[in-house]
Amino acid sequence: MQARKLPRHLSTGLLLAVAGSVAFSGKAIVVKLAYRYEVDAVTLIMYRMLFALPLFLAILWWATYRSTQPVQPMTRRDWLGILGLGFSGYYLASSLDFLGLQYISASLGRLILYLNPTLVLLLGWVLFQRRITARQAGAMALSYAGVLVVFGHEMTFDGWHTGLGAALVLGSAISYAVYLVFSGEMVQRLGSLRLVGWATTVACVLCLLQFLLLRPLSAAVVAPEVIGLSLINALFCTVAPVVMVMMAIERIGAGLTAQVGMVGPMSTLIMGALILGEPFNAWVLVGTALVLLGVLWVSRQRD
């Protein structure tokens, strides 16, 4: 009996969602590889944003001038919102993530970032008194238990460095969760691509200014490998995932795209073991499974 084919838009959407998740997960691997060439986080993130800026400007231009939907004029409140979201969602989140990855494995870093849905729930409870159900609380406990399993395993090898790195990456996850909580109204007004274009442009400018304020220009002289890895990071692990995930959402919806995105932590785990030589053992597998189950449960409760 011949297998039934998926509708073309569904199969394309699923492929885009998988590719976007894997590409985004590769960011941590690329960053860890670049750190082998004695580059600091401020310089590394500067190069990432420098190479990504022209592409984000192109996305912004397309969303503003080539969109088939009516383009809403920008108000003063919109501009202030974009500055705040660009700072929290991309500049601060990226900076803390890059700093944290100096101290912890790519796998643990990715698992902490994957707690975003649970952090959004917690922020909604703290800021807007939104009720958290018993099932959602159980799902969050499952996810945090998974991170603690991997965190405890790494603590036995690197002590306080693991604690510092995990705290920095958790700060990154909280910063991006703030972006998600406060971006809802602006997405409705401006559209997702237009908002992403503006917010990422703000973040790119802030990262470039940060480098100019904190480092001498001579710090921009880095190994050729760092330039190559930064190009890969900007093109394939930063801009491409944004576009692919947006295209996937258009075809299969946000819920299914988020669920397919759960291949991300597993892909980081596999790439970390194969490329970086990171541990691939029962502790890491159990922790990853707990995080994925918890996030899947929370996501379903929010549907």
C-alpha positions as a Markdown table, in Angstrom:
| # | Residue | x | y | z |
|---|---|---|---|---|
| 1 | Met | 0.0 | 0.0 | 0.0 |
| 2 | Gln | 1.5 | 3.3 | -1.0 |
| 3 | Ala | 2.3 | 5.8 | 1.8 |
| 4 | Arg | 0.1 | 8.9 | 1.8 |
| 5 | Lys | 2.1 | 12.0 | 1.0 |
| 6 | Leu | 1.9 | 15.1 | 3.2 |
| 7 | Pro | 0.4 | 18.3 | 1.6 |
| 8 | Arg | 3.3 | 20.3 | 0.1 |
| 9 | His | 2.8 | 23.3 | 2.4 |
| 10 | Leu | 2.9 | 21.0 | 5.4 |
| 11 | Ser | 6.0 | 19.1 | 4.5 |
| 12 | Thr | 7.8 | 22.4 | 3.5 |
| 13 | Gly | 6.7 | 24.0 | 6.8 |
| 14 | Leu | 8.0 | 21.0 | 8.8 |
| 15 | Leu | 11.3 | 21.1 | 7.0 |
| 16 | Leu | 11.7 | 24.8 | 7.6 |
| 17 | Ala | 10.9 | 24.4 | 11.3 |
| 18 | Val | 13.5 | 21.6 | 11.7 |
| 19 | Ala | 16.1 | 23.5 | 9.7 |
| 20 | Gly | 15.5 | 26.7 | 11.6 |
| 21 | Ser | 15.7 | 25.0 | 15.0 |
| 22 | Val | 18.9 | 23.1 | 14.1 |
| 23 | Ala | 20.5 | 26.2 | 12.6 |
| 24 | Phe | 19.7 | 28.3 | 15.7 |
| 25 | Ser | 21.0 | 25.6 | 18.0 |
| 26 | Gly | 24.3 | 25.6 | 16.1 |
| 27 | Lys | 25.0 | 29.1 | 17.5 |
| 28 | Ala | 26.3 | 27.7 | 20.7 |
| 29 | Ile | 28.6 | 25.3 | 18.9 |
| 30 | Val | 30.1 | 28.1 | 16.7 |
| 31 | Val | 30.6 | 30.3 | 19.7 |
| 32 | Lys | 32.5 | 27.5 | 21.6 |
| 33 | Leu | 34.7 | 26.9 | 18.5 |
| 34 | Ala | 35.5 | 30.6 | 18.2 |
| 35 | Tyr | 36.6 | 30.8 | 21.9 |
| 36 | Arg | 39.4 | 28.4 | 21.1 |
| 37 | Tyr | 41.1 | 31.2 | 19.2 |
| 38 | Glu | 41.5 | 33.5 | 22.3 |
| 39 | Val | 38.8 | 36.0 | 21.4 |
| 40 | Asp | 36.7 | 37.6 | 24.1 |
| 41 | Ala | 32.8 | 37.8 | 24.2 |
| 42 | Val | 32.6 | 41.5 | 23.4 |
| 43 | Thr | 34.6 | 41.2 | 20.2 |
| 44 | Leu | 32.9 | 38.0 | 19.2 |
| 45 | Ile | 29.4 | 39.3 | 19.5 |
| 46 | Met | 30.5 | 42.5 | 17.7 |
| 47 | Tyr | 31.5 | 40.5 | 14.7 |
| 48 | Arg | 28.4 | 38.5 | 14.7 |
| 49 | Met | 26.2 | 41.6 | 14.8 |
| 50 | Leu | 28.3 | 43.5 | 12.3 |
| 51 | Phe | 27.9 | 40.7 | 9.7 |
| 52 | Ala | 24.2 | 40.3 | 10.5 |
| 53 | Leu | 23.3 | 44.0 | 10.4 |
| 54 | Pro | 23.0 | 44.3 | 6.6 |
| 55 | Leu | 20.7 | 41.3 | 6.4 |
| 56 | Phe | 18.5 | 42.5 | 9.2 |
| 57 | Leu | 18.2 | 45.9 | 7.5 |
| 58 | Ala | 17.2 | 44.0 | 4.3 |
| 59 | Ile | 14.5 | 42.2 | 6.3 |
| 60 | Leu | 13.3 | 45.5 | 7.7 |
| 61 | Trp | 13.2 | 47.1 | 4.2 |
| 62 | Trp | 11.2 | 44.2 | 2.8 |
| 63 | Ala | 8.7 | 44.2 | 5.7 |
| 64 | Thr | 8.2 | 48.0 | 5.4 |
| 65 | Tyr | 8.2 | 48.7 | 1.7 |
| 66 | Arg | 7.4 | 45.3 | 0.0 |
| 67 | Ser | 4.7 | 44.1 | 2.4 |
| 68 | Thr | 1.3 | 43.3 | 0.9 |
| 69 | Gln | -0.3 | 44.3 | 4.3 |
| 70 | Pro | -1.0 | 47.9 | 5.3 |
| 71 | Val | 2.0 | 49.4 | 7.1 |
| 72 | Gln | 1.1 | 51.2 | 10.3 |
| 73 | Pro | 2.9 | 54.5 | 11.0 |
| 74 | Met | 5.3 | 54.5 | 13.9 |
| 75 | Thr | 4.4 | 56.4 | 17.0 |
| 76 | Arg | 6.6 | 57.7 | 19.8 |
| 77 | Arg | 5.5 | 54.8 | 22.0 |
| 78 | Asp | 6.4 | 52.3 | 19.2 |
| 79 | Trp | 9.9 | 53.8 | 19.0 |
| 80 | Leu | 10.4 | 53.5 | 22.8 |
| 81 | Gly | 9.0 | 50.0 | 22.7 |
| 82 | Ile | 11.4 | 49.0 | 19.9 |
| 83 | Leu | 14.4 | 50.4 | 21.9 |
| 84 | Gly | 13.4 | 48.4 | 24.9 |
| 85 | Leu | 12.7 | 45.2 | 23.1 |
| 86 | Gly | 15.9 | 45.5 | 21.0 |
| 87 | Phe | 17.9 | 46.0 | 24.2 |
| 88 | Ser | 16.3 | 43.1 | 26.2 |
| 89 | Gly | 15.4 | 40.6 | 23.5 |
| 90 | Tyr | 18.6 | 40.7 | 21.4 |
| 91 | Tyr | 21.4 | 42.8 | 22.8 |
| 92 | Leu | 21.2 | 41.8 | 26.5 |
| 93 | Ala | 20.1 | 38.3 | 25.8 |
| 94 | Ser | 22.9 | 37.7 | 23.2 |
| 95 | Ser | 25.6 | 39.3 | 25.4 |
| 96 | Leu | 24.7 | 37.2 | 28.5 |
| 97 | Asp | 24.5 | 34.1 | 26.4 |
| 98 | Phe | 28.0 | 34.6 | 24.8 |
| 99 | Leu | 29.5 | 35.4 | 28.2 |
| 100 | Gly | 28.0 | 32.3 | 29.8 |
| 101 | Leu | 29.2 | 30.0 | 27.1 |
| 102 | Gln | 32.7 | 30.8 | 28.2 |
| 103 | Tyr | 32.1 | 28.7 | 31.3 |
| 104 | Ile | 29.5 | 25.9 | 30.5 |
| 105 | Ser | 29.0 | 23.4 | 27.7 |
| 106 | Ala | 26.9 | 24.2 | 24.7 |
| 107 | Ser | 24.4 | 21.5 | 25.7 |
| 108 | Leu | 23.7 | 23.0 | 29.1 |
| 109 | Gly | 23.5 | 26.5 | 27.7 |
| 110 | Arg | 20.9 | 25.4 | 25.1 |
| 111 | Leu | 18.8 | 23.6 | 27.8 |
| 112 | Ile | 18.7 | 26.7 | 29.9 |
| 113 | Leu | 17.6 | 28.8 | 27.0 |
| 114 | Tyr | 15.0 | 26.3 | 26.2 |
| 115 | Leu | 13.3 | 27.1 | 29.5 |
| 116 | Asn | 11.8 | 30.2 | 27.8 |
| 117 | Pro | 8.2 | 29.0 | 27.7 |
| 118 | Thr | 8.3 | 28.4 | 31.5 |
| 119 | Leu | 9.9 | 31.8 | 32.1 |
| 120 | Val | 7.2 | 33.5 | 30.1 |
| 121 | Leu | 4.6 | 31.8 | 32.3 |
| 122 | Leu | 6.4 | 32.9 | 35.5 |
| 123 | Leu | 6.7 | 36.5 | 34.3 |
| 124 | Gly | 3.0 | 36.6 | 33.4 |
| 125 | Trp | 2.3 | 35.5 | 36.9 |
| 126 | Val | 4.6 | 38.0 | 38.5 |
| 127 | Leu | 3.8 | 41.0 | 36.3 |
| 128 | Phe | 0.2 | 40.4 | 35.4 |
| 129 | Gln | -1.1 | 38.0 | 38.1 |
| 130 | Arg | -1.9 | 35.4 | 35.4 |
| 131 | Arg | -2.8 | 32.1 | 37.1 |
| 132 | Ile | -0.5 | 29.1 | 36.7 |
| 133 | Thr | -2.4 | 25.8 | 36.8 |
| 134 | Ala | -1.2 | 22.8 | 38.7 |
| 135 | Arg | -0.4 | 21.0 | 35.5 |
| 136 | Gln | 1.7 | 23.9 | 34.2 |
| 137 | Ala | 3.5 | 24.1 | 37.6 |
| 138 | Gly | 4.3 | 20.3 | 37.3 |
| 139 | Ala | 5.6 | 20.8 | 33.7 |
| 140 | Met | 7.8 | 23.6 | 34.8 |
| 141 | Ala | 9.1 | 21.5 | 37.7 |
| 142 | Leu | 10.0 | 18.8 | 35.2 |
| 143 | Ser | 11.9 | 21.2 | 33.0 |
| 144 | Tyr | 13.9 | 22.7 | 35.8 |
| 145 | Ala | 14.7 | 19.3 | 37.2 |
| 146 | Gly | 16.2 | 18.4 | 33.9 |
| 147 | Val | 18.4 | 21.5 | 33.8 |
| 148 | Leu | 19.5 | 20.8 | 37.4 |
| 149 | Val | 20.5 | 17.2 | 36.5 |
| 150 | Val | 22.8 | 18.4 | 33.7 |
| 151 | Phe | 24.0 | 21.4 | 35.8 |
| 152 | Gly | 24.8 | 19.2 | 38.8 |
| 153 | His | 26.8 | 16.8 | 36.5 |
| 154 | Glu | 28.9 | 19.7 | 35.1 |
| 155 | Met | 29.4 | 21.2 | 38.6 |
| 156 | Thr | 31.4 | 18.1 | 39.6 |
| 157 | Phe | 33.9 | 19.0 | 36.9 |
| 158 | Asp | 34.2 | 22.8 | 36.9 |
| 159 | Gly | 32.7 | 24.0 | 40.2 |
| 160 | Trp | 31.9 | 27.7 | 40.5 |
| 161 | His | 32.7 | 28.4 | 36.8 |
| 162 | Thr | 29.6 | 26.2 | 35.9 |
| 163 | Gly | 27.5 | 28.2 | 38.4 |
| 164 | Leu | 28.6 | 31.5 | 36.9 |
| 165 | Gly | 28.0 | 30.4 | 33.3 |
| 166 | Ala | 24.6 | 28.9 | 34.1 |
| 167 | Ala | 23.6 | 32.2 | 35.9 |
| 168 | Leu | 24.7 | 34.3 | 32.9 |
| 169 | Val | 22.8 | 32.1 | 30.4 |
| 170 | Leu | 19.7 | 32.0 | 32.7 |
| 171 | Gly | 19.9 | 35.8 | 32.7 |
| 172 | Ser | 19.9 | 35.6 | 28.9 |
| 173 | Ala | 16.8 | 33.4 | 28.9 |
| 174 | Ile | 15.0 | 35.8 | 31.3 |
| 175 | Ser | 15.9 | 38.8 | 29.2 |
| 176 | Tyr | 14.5 | 37.1 | 26.1 |
| 177 | Ala | 11.4 | 36.0 | 28.0 |
| 178 | Val | 10.8 | 39.7 | 28.9 |
| 179 | Tyr | 11.0 | 40.5 | 25.1 |
| 180 | Leu | 8.4 | 37.8 | 24.4 |
| 181 | Val | 6.0 | 39.0 | 27.2 |
| 182 | Phe | 6.0 | 42.6 | 26.1 |
| 183 | Ser | 6.2 | 42.1 | 22.3 |
| 184 | Gly | 2.7 | 40.8 | 21.8 |
| 185 | Glu | 0.9 | 44.1 | 21.3 |
| 186 | Met | 3.6 | 45.5 | 19.0 |
| 187 | Val | 3.6 | 42.4 | 16.9 |
| 188 | Gln | -0.1 | 43.0 | 16.2 |
| 189 | Arg | 0.5 | 46.6 | 15.3 |
| 190 | Leu | 3.8 | 46.4 | 13.3 |
| 191 | Gly | 3.9 | 42.8 | 12.1 |
| 192 | Ser | 6.5 | 40.2 | 13.2 |
| 193 | Leu | 9.1 | 40.7 | 10.5 |
| 194 | Arg | 9.0 | 44.5 | 10.8 |
| 195 | Leu | 9.3 | 44.3 | 14.6 |
| 196 | Val | 12.2 | 41.7 | 14.4 |
| 197 | Gly | 13.9 | 43.9 | 11.8 |
| 198 | Trp | 13.8 | 47.0 | 14.0 |
| 199 | Ala | 14.6 | 45.2 | 17.3 |
| 200 | Thr | 17.6 | 43.4 | 15.8 |
| 201 | Thr | 18.9 | 46.5 | 14.2 |
| 202 | Val | 18.8 | 48.3 | 17.5 |
| 203 | Ala | 20.7 | 45.3 | 19.1 |
| 204 | Cys | 23.3 | 45.3 | 16.3 |
| 205 | Val | 24.0 | 49.0 | 16.9 |
| 206 | Leu | 24.3 | 48.5 | 20.7 |
| 207 | Cys | 26.7 | 45.6 | 20.2 |
| 208 | Leu | 28.9 | 47.7 | 17.9 |
| 209 | Leu | 28.8 | 50.7 | 20.4 |
| 210 | Gln | 29.7 | 48.3 | 23.2 |
| 211 | Phe | 32.8 | 47.2 | 21.4 |
| 212 | Leu | 33.9 | 50.8 | 20.6 |
| 213 | Leu | 33.4 | 51.8 | 24.3 |
| 214 | Leu | 35.0 | 48.8 | 26.0 |
| 215 | Arg | 37.8 | 47.7 | 23.6 |
| 216 | Pro | 40.5 | 49.4 | 21.6 |
| 217 | Leu | 40.2 | 49.2 | 17.8 |
| 218 | Ser | 43.2 | 46.9 | 17.9 |
| 219 | Ala | 41.0 | 44.2 | 19.5 |
| 220 | Ala | 39.2 | 43.8 | 16.2 |
| 221 | Val | 42.4 | 42.1 | 14.9 |
| 222 | Val | 41.5 | 38.4 | 15.4 |
| 223 | Ala | 42.4 | 35.1 | 13.9 |
| 224 | Pro | 40.9 | 34.5 | 10.4 |
| 225 | Glu | 39.1 | 31.5 | 11.8 |
| 226 | Val | 37.1 | 33.9 | 14.1 |
| 227 | Ile | 36.0 | 35.9 | 11.1 |
| 228 | Gly | 34.9 | 32.8 | 9.3 |
| 229 | Leu | 33.0 | 31.4 | 12.3 |
| 230 | Ser | 31.4 | 34.8 | 12.9 |
| 231 | Leu | 30.2 | 34.9 | 9.3 |
| 232 | Ile | 28.7 | 31.4 | 9.8 |
| 233 | Asn | 27.1 | 32.5 | 13.1 |
| 234 | Ala | 25.6 | 35.6 | 11.5 |
| 235 | Leu | 24.3 | 34.1 | 8.3 |
| 236 | Phe | 23.3 | 30.5 | 9.3 |
| 237 | Cys | 22.8 | 30.7 | 13.1 |
| 238 | Thr | 21.2 | 34.2 | 13.4 |
| 239 | Val | 19.5 | 35.5 | 10.3 |
| 240 | Ala | 18.6 | 32.3 | 8.5 |
| 241 | Pro | 16.7 | 30.7 | 11.5 |
| 242 | Val | 14.6 | 33.9 | 12.0 |
| 243 | Val | 13.5 | 33.8 | 8.4 |
| 244 | Met | 13.0 | 30.0 | 8.3 |
| 245 | Val | 10.9 | 30.0 | 11.5 |
| 246 | Met | 8.7 | 32.8 | 10.2 |
| 247 | Met | 8.1 | 30.9 | 7.0 |
| 248 | Ala | 7.3 | 27.8 | 8.9 |
| 249 | Ile | 4.8 | 29.6 | 11.1 |
| 250 | Glu | 3.1 | 30.9 | 8.0 |
| 251 | Arg | 2.7 | 27.3 | 6.7 |
| 252 | Ile | 2.0 | 25.1 | 9.8 |
| 253 | Gly | 1.2 | 27.6 | 12.6 |
| 254 | Ala | 3.1 | 28.7 | 15.7 |
| 255 | Gly | 2.1 | 25.7 | 17.8 |
| 256 | Leu | 3.4 | 23.0 | 15.5 |
| 257 | Thr | 6.5 | 25.0 | 14.7 |
| 258 | Ala | 7.3 | 25.3 | 18.4 |
| 259 | Gln | 6.8 | 21.6 | 18.9 |
| 260 | Val | 9.0 | 20.7 | 15.9 |
| 261 | Gly | 11.6 | 23.1 | 17.4 |
| 262 | Met | 12.2 | 20.7 | 20.2 |
| 263 | Val | 14.8 | 19.0 | 18.0 |
| 264 | Gly | 17.0 | 22.0 | 18.9 |
| 265 | Pro | 18.4 | 20.7 | 22.2 |
| 266 | Met | 18.9 | 17.2 | 20.9 |
| 267 | Ser | 20.8 | 18.6 | 17.8 |
| 268 | Thr | 23.0 | 20.7 | 20.2 |
| 269 | Leu | 23.7 | 17.7 | 22.2 |
| 270 | Ile | 24.7 | 15.6 | 19.2 |
| 271 | Met | 26.8 | 18.5 | 17.6 |
| 272 | Gly | 28.4 | 19.2 | 21.0 |
| 273 | Ala | 29.5 | 15.6 | 21.3 |
| 274 | Leu | 30.7 | 15.2 | 17.7 |
| 275 | Ile | 32.3 | 18.6 | 17.1 |
| 276 | Leu | 33.3 | 19.8 | 20.6 |
| 277 | Gly | 33.9 | 16.5 | 22.3 |
| 278 | Glu | 31.3 | 17.3 | 25.0 |
| 279 | Pro | 29.9 | 14.5 | 27.2 |
| 280 | Phe | 27.1 | 12.4 | 25.8 |
| 281 | Asn | 26.1 | 10.3 | 28.8 |
| 282 | Ala | 23.1 | 9.2 | 30.7 |
| 283 | Trp | 23.1 | 12.3 | 32.9 |
| 284 | Val | 22.9 | 14.6 | 29.9 |
| 285 | Leu | 20.3 | 12.5 | 28.1 |
| 286 | Val | 18.0 | 12.2 | 31.2 |
| 287 | Gly | 18.3 | 16.0 | 31.8 |
| 288 | Thr | 17.5 | 16.8 | 28.1 |
| 289 | Ala | 14.5 | 14.4 | 28.1 |
| 290 | Leu | 13.1 | 16.0 | 31.3 |
| 291 | Val | 13.5 | 19.5 | 29.8 |
| 292 | Leu | 11.8 | 18.5 | 26.5 |
| 293 | Leu | 8.9 | 16.8 | 28.2 |
| 294 | Gly | 8.3 | 19.8 | 30.5 |
| 295 | Val | 8.4 | 22.3 | 27.7 |
| 296 | Leu | 6.1 | 20.2 | 25.5 |
| 297 | Trp | 3.7 | 19.9 | 28.4 |
| 298 | Val | 3.8 | 23.7 | 29.1 |
| 299 | Ser | 3.4 | 24.5 | 25.4 |
| 300 | Arg | 0.3 | 22.2 | 25.1 |
| 301 | Gln | -1.2 | 23.8 | 28.2 |
| 302 | Arg | -0.9 | 27.2 | 26.6 |
| 303 | Asp | -2.6 | 26.2 | 23.3 |
